[in-house]
């Protein structure tokens, strides 16, 4: 019983090759892909200058405080209507 199983396991790669699609004649004539590194446009981390926190807090206070920033954020991106979420059409 072991010999037929071993033969069938060894035959599997050959069966896969026999069933593959034939290679087209013009497949080898395709242009080679151009290599483009994903690091080509990489910019190294750069520390931003840190301001004096008391001056920054004063600037925020003069603008109206954190609630002004929260109001601006809520007006800039209105909530989407999610009542239809999860329903199939």
Secondary structure, 3 states (H helix, E strand, C coil): CHHHHHHHHHHHHHHHHHHCCCCCHHHHHCCCCCCCCCCCCCCCCCCCCCCCHHHHHHHHHHHCCHHHHHHHHHHHCCCCCCCCCCCCC
